[in-house]
Amino acid sequence: MYIPDENKIIGVDLGGTKVQAGLVKGGKILDRKYRLIPADSENPEEIIDIISGVIAELFNKDIAGIGIGVPSLVDREKGIIYHVQNIPSWQNVPLADILQERFHVPVFLDNDANCFALGEYRFGAGQGCENFVGLALGTGMGAGIITDGHLLKDANCGSGEFGSIPYMDSIYEDYCSGKFFKKFYSINGENLLKKAENGDEEAFQVFKEFGFHLGNAIKTIMFAVDPHKIIIGGSVASSRKYFEQAMLESIITFPYPESVEKLEIKFTETPNIAIFGAASLYYDRVNV
């Protein structure tokens, strides 16, 4: 089992509406801060100042590094963020250089789904498993691929984008994330969950259909990556008891029964995984 070291790392989760950050040491979050992002912000500098401000509230001379998870593709080597979802003004932002100049410690960036997978490897259900996929299901569908204990070293930070693979009349993301409920049933996942908890039969059927599609997506992941384990997280995962059985019934139609028997599927139980995942970028990059 992985034992976190005693370095102090700041993990930052950049969302579409807020920035949250935590001071991580020894597998614990010692302090947390957050700030909201103005919905009408069209100034990239304003958002950079918000991120910098959150970090400054946690920063001290003992900080070894900063990790930041973002809902977009990034250039890991150059530390540039491209096209952040829900923040149109962020197109090409050299965030790592900007923050390294301000705080004088290493800054590492990556896609938020990759951070989720890293967080599970270091602090959650992925401990002790060197090869697995972290599958994040929320407003979209993303994944991080852990190989030999590190993120897959791909060319453009684009591996794991299984949600963009063509499926049915669209792509997997439209059938295997919160988009499914809105697109086909005009309801969000939270309200659908409430209906299911109240015994609504139609809600049960919607979740069952969702589970069928998610099982198909997992079979595609099995063909593409053949992982030892798949760890599912994200806001949609909170509804697992209503779609898990249908998902498993879909998975067992995979043409190689031995692969199904060996595959372990887990749902995350790691609190604050976005912060832990961002902080884990430090460990992944410096080979701790």
N, C-alpha and C positions, 0 to 999 in steps of 0.2 A: 504493500500500500504506500502511496505517495505521502511523504511528510513535508509540508510546506516549510520553507526556511524562515529565518527571522528578519529578512529584509522588509523595510516598509515601502509599500508600493501604493500609488494612487490609481485606482481603477475608475474610468469615466465612461458612462453610458450616454451617448448622444441620441436622443429621440427627436421626433418631429415637433413635440410640444414642450419638452423640458430636458435639462441636463442634470443628471444625478452622478455623484461621485462618492467614493468611499476610500478610507485609509485602511489598507489591508496589511496585516502582519500575522504570521504564524497561523494562517487559516482562519483568522477572525477579522471582522470589520470593526475597527476601533472607533470610527467616527464617520458620519455621513452628512452630505450637504446636497442641496439641489436648488436650481433656479429655473424659472419658466422662460420659454422662448416666445417672444411676441409673435402672434399669429400673422401679423402684417409686415414682419421684418423683411426688408429688401436690401439690407446692408450687411454684407458678409462680415465686416469689421465688428458690427454690433454683436453678432453671435460669437465671434472669436473672443471678444471681451467678456461675454457671459461665461464661456468655458474657462477662460483664464481666471475669472473671478471665483468660480467654484473651486478650482484647483488651489488658488491662493489661500482660501479659507482652511484648507487641510495641509498645506505645504509647510515643511520645516526642513532644517538642514540635514536631517537623517533620511530623507526620502531618496531611495535608490533609483527610481524610475517612474514613468507614467505610462499607462496603457489606455487606449481609447477605442471603444467599439462604436462603429457608425453604420447606419442603414444604407450602405452604398458600396460600390467597388472602390478600392484604394490601390495606390501604388505603394507597396510595402517598403520598397527600397528607398524611394524618394520621399515617402511620407506625405503623399498628395491625396486628397479626397476628391472624388468625382461624383457629381450629380446626387447629392443627398436627397433621399425621399422626404417629401413634405417640407423641404427647405429649398425652394427654387433658386434662391440667390447663391447657393453654394454649388458652383460648377467645377472649378479647379482651384482648390485651396491647399497651399503647402503648409498644413497645420503643424506637422512635426517640427519643421524648421522654426516656425513662429514661436511655438511653446518651448522648444529647447533653448532658444535665445532668451526667453523670459525667465526660465526656471533653472537652466544650466544642468539638466539631468537628461538621460536618454528618454525619448518619447516614441512609443510604438503604436501604430494604427492598424486596424483590420476591420473587416466586415463583422457586423454584430452576430451573425449566425456562426462564424468561425470562432468568435469569442465565447459563444455559448458552449461549443464543443470543447474548447480549451478549459473553460471553467469546470465542466463536468469531469474532464480528465484530471485536473489538479485537485478539485475540492468535492466532487460529487460522485455520481453513479459510474463514471468512467475510470475511477481509480483502479489501477491494476490491469487495465485493458489497453493494450498498445495500438489496437486497430479497431476503430469504431466510427460511426456517423452520428453526429448530434443534429437532430432534425427539429427545427424551430417552426412552430405553427402558430401564427398570430394573424395580423392583418395581411400577411403574405406567407410564403413558404420558402425557407432557406435552410441550408445545412452546412456544417463544417465537417471535414474529413480528417480524422486523426490517423496517421500512419507512423508506426514505430515510435509512438509517443509524442509526435509533433504534428502540427498542421501540414497537410500535403503541400509540398513545395511546387505550386503551379506557376504558370507564366504570368497571369494577370489577375490573380485573386478571384478568379471566376469559377473555380471548381466547387461543386456542391450546390450549384444553382439548379437543382432538380425541378423546382417550381416552374421554370421557364421551358421545360421540355414539352413538346406538343402532346396533347392528350384530348381525346374525344373531339369536340369542335373547337377547342381552345388550347389551354396549357394546364399542367397539373395544379398550378397555384389557384386557378379559378375553381377547382374542385376539392382542394386539400388544405384550405386555409379559411379564415373568416370570410373571405370573399364569396365562398360557396353559399353561405346562408343568405347573404344580401342579394347576390346575383340571381339565385333561383327561387328564393322564398321570401325575399324582401323583409328580412329580419336579421338583427345582429346576433352574434353568438351568445352574448350575455342574456338577452331576453329569451332566446330559444332554450337556454339552460334552465331558466326560471320556469318556463312552461313544462319542460320535461320533469323537473322536480315536483311540479304540481300534478303529475300524472297524465299530461297531454299526449294522447296516442300519436297525433300528427308529428309532434316534436320527436318522439321516439323513432318514427320512420325517417325523418330528416337526418337524424344522427346516424341511423343505420346505413343510409345511403352514403353519407359522408365517410363512414368507416370503410365501406366497400371501395370507394375511390382512393382513400388513403392506403389501403392494402395494396392496390395496384401500383401506387407510387413507390411503396416499399419494395415491391417486387422489382421495379425498375432499378432501384438503388442496389438491390442484391445482384442484379445482372451487371451493373456498372462497377461496383466497388467490392462486393462480396465481403462485407464486414463481419467481425465476430459479434458485434453488438450494435443496436440502434437505440439511442436515447432520445426520447421525444419530450419537448418542452414548448414553451410559448403559451399564450393565453388560452388557446383552444384546448390544450392538454387538460385543463381543469374539468372538461366535460367527458373525460375518458371513459367513465363507467357506462356512458350511453352509446359510445361508438367502438369501444375496444373489441368486443366480441365479433362484430361485423368485420372489423379490420383483420382480425386473426383468421376468420373464415375465408377472407379474400386471399390472405397470404399463403394459406395451405394449398392453393391451386398452383403455386410455383412448381415448375416441372421437375425440380430436383428435390425430392423429399428430405434427403440427407442434409441439404443446406438449411431447410426450414427447421429441422430438429436441432441443429447446432446454433442457429441464430437466437440470440438473447435480445428481447425487447424490453426496455425499461422506460418509465416515465420519471422525469426529474422530480426530485424532492428537495432540491438545493435552494434555500432562500437567498435572495439577492444575487442570483446567478449572473445577471448582467454586469454587476460590479466585479464579482469574482472573475468572470470571464475576461473582462478588460484588463484587470491586474495580471491575469495569467499570460498575457502577451509578453510581459517582462521575462517570465520564466522560460517561455518558449524560445525567445530570441537570444537569451544569454545562456541557454543550455543548463539551467539550474536543475 
